Amino acid sequence: MAAQMNRCKRRFAGFTLIETLIVLIVLGIICEAGFSVYSGVTSDYTLKTVSDKLSAFFATCKQRAVMRNAPLIILSEKRMIQVEDAPSLYLRIPELDERYFPEKIHVTSEGFFLIAERKVSGLAVQVRLSQNKTASVTVKL
C-alpha cells in the first residue's frame, strides 16, 4: 500500500501544462499594461523636455537682444536652431519636426518675437515621439 501511495505522489508533483499556460497568459497581460503606461510616461517626458529646452533657448535669445540693444535672427535647419550672428548659441533637438518650425524668427531689441513680420507670443511646435507618433507643444515666447 505504501508503494502505491509513493507512485501517486510522484504522479501529481509539479504543475500541469494548463496551469503553466494560464500563468504565462496572466504575466503577458500584466507586461502589456505596464508597457502602455511606460510609453505614455516617456512621451510626456519627451514633450516636457523639448518644451523646457525651447523655452530656455528663446529666453536666452530675448535676453541677449535686449541687453545688447540689437535685434537678432534665429535660424532653423535640420533640427538645429541657432542665432545667425552667434554660432555658439544653438540648440539641437532631434525630436523636432522641422517641417512645422519657422525658418527664421526675428527678435527685436525690445524683446519681441516676429515671424513673417508679425509679432507672436507663442509658438506651436510639432515633436516626433516613439512609434511614429507626433504631438504638438506650445512654447511661450
Secondary structure, 3 states (H helix, E strand, C coil): CHHHHHHHHHHCCCCCHHHHHHHHHHHHHHHHHHHHHHHHHHHHHHHHHHHHHHHHHHHHHHHHHHHHCCCEEEEEECCEEEECCEEEEEEECCCECHHHCCCEEEECCCCCEEECCEEECEEEEEEECHHHCEEEEEEEC
